[in-house]
Amino acid sequence: MKRKALILPWCLAFLIMLPAKGPVAGEAAIAPQAARPGGGWEVSGDPYDHGKIGELKRKIAQGDFKDITSVVVIKDGKLLIEEYFNGADRTTLHNTRSVGKTFASALMGAAIRDGHIKSLDRTLGEFYDLKSFSNYSAKKSAVRLKDLLTMSSAFLGSDDDAASPGNEEKMYPTPNWVRFALDLPMDTAKENGKQWDYFTAGVVLVGDILNRAVPGGLECYADRVLFEPLGITRYQWQYTPQKVVNTAGGLQMSSLDYAKFGQLYKNRGRWNGVPVLPEDWIAKSFQRYRPIPNRDGFYYGLLFWNMTYQVDGRPHETFFCTGNGGNKIFVFLDQPLVVVVTATAFGKPYMHSQVDAMMERHILPAVVK
């Protein structure tokens, strides 16, 4: 017995041929959620454009913006927007990768204030017997802490060049990351403090120097002088092979606790009126020390990035922490805003550009007066 051919109505056949799209979110799923009290934040009663945030949520649900896990907006020191996606919630500890570098900058400011580090002009030759490492030179000995914090040392190391001897991917498999960094030769084409080049191993040196200098080691010091004053009790460090906290990145926190770090800088170093970091350190951190090569309008501070968004023809300058995957903590200079975006688009070409689109088309238009 012959089987009859399956004949579909033309409309169903047409639909089958259409390319698959992400799931269509219902209206309830894309409606902005009211910010909830708790998490160390007072809730803001200020209005914002719910339509803009609803459209943002729709695009995240449909996969137009991929791998986003949270968006938090603090306005005037109060929680205005708190949205979670892709299985994350208020309790999630996010791996924001190189966002953790900026915490090393904050801890350096605290260590200088407390007299454990004299100044940013201290050099590597003052902290290490560099002749016991490979490729000794006076140029290496003269590298300042400021050069490491502004990504402008003259080491032959660039994370933007896979072939570079000092690329971070060559550091991670080694048994001692500090030795890896200090064994590197210097780049004959660079001068210390003159040219920006992203160099993660240099921030590992910053962490090691801090760990040696502060009482009780860097992990205990960070908890005492930074996390405890901010009310941050749930966090997770990654560690170097020597069991020192990894200042290269990977410090995991909740989105609301990352926002506390941003608000600390927005408050010029104060939390609930109590000084946590020196005000002059915040001012030093938020300076344009070096332009970012081949990225018009981008600059670098003390392990902070700097750029300006345009919304309806108006500029909005921000200093921000950033990490692989599209993770960000934004501190705006002209607006009373701190914005946190977390994401897991690790190594994806769209990871940072999609956050820029979210900020310029949805988040800032929704909250800027």
C-alpha positions, 0 to 999 in steps of 0.5 A: 500500500502506497503512502500518501504524500503529506501536503501542507497548506501553503501558509504552513509550508511558508512558515516552515521555510522562514528562518528561526528566530528567538522566542517572542516574549510576552508582555508580562515578561518584558514589562519593567520590574519594580525595584525591590528594597534590600541589597543595601540600597534604598529604592528610588521613586524617580520616573523613567521611560518604561517603554525604553526599558521594555523594548530593551527587555524584548530585545534581550528575550529575542536574542538581539542582545545576547548573553546579558545577565543583568542591568542595574541603574543607580540614580542619585544613590538609589536603586532605580532599575534592577533587571535579570536575564538568562537565569541570573537573579539578585543572588548571582555572583557574576564573573566579570573578568577584567572588571576586577582589575579596577578593584586593584586600583582602589586598593592601591589608593587605600594602601597609599593613604594608609602609608603602606605604599609611598606613592605611584612613583615607586619603581619595580627596582624598589620592590624586587631584586630584578637581577634575579630575573631574566632580561634585567635592564635599568629600563625594567627597574624604572617601571613605576606603579603609575605605569602599570596602573595606566597600562603604559609600561615598556614591557614586551607584553600586549594582550592585544597581540597573540604573538606577544611574549607577554600576552596574558594567555601565555602567562596563565599556564605558567607556575608563577605569574609574577616571575613570568612578568618580571622575566619578560624583556623590555620593548625597545620601541616603548618608553615607560609611561608614554604608550598605552598597551593592554598588559594584564601581567602588569596588574598581577605585579600590582597585586603582588606588590600590594599583597607584600606591602599591606598587613595580613595580605591583600585578601584580608586588607581588601575585606577590611578597608573596602568590602566591609565598609561597603557592606559587601559580604558575598564575593569570590576571588580567583587566585594566582598559583601562589594563592594570592588574590588574582588582580588580573580579574575574575572577582565575582559579586552580585550586580548590586554589590558591583553597583556599590563599588561604582557609587563609591567612586560617584560619591568621591570615595565616601559611602553613607557619608563615611570616607572609604577611599581618599577623594584625591585618589578618585580624582587621580583615577578619573583622569585621561592619562593615555589615549587608547590607540585606534579607538577614537574618543577612548582614554585610560585612567588608573585601571579605568576606561573613559569614553563619551556616549551620545544621546539625542546629540548630547554627550555623556562622559563616563569612566568605567570598568570593563571585562571580557563578555561585555561586563561593565560598571559605568560611573557618569560624570554629568549625570547622577548615574551608576550603571552595571551591565553583566553578561557572559558573551565571553570572547564574542565579537559583539560583547562590547558593541552590544552594550554600547548599543544598549546604553545609547538606545535604551538605558540612557534615553530611559533615565537621562533628563 
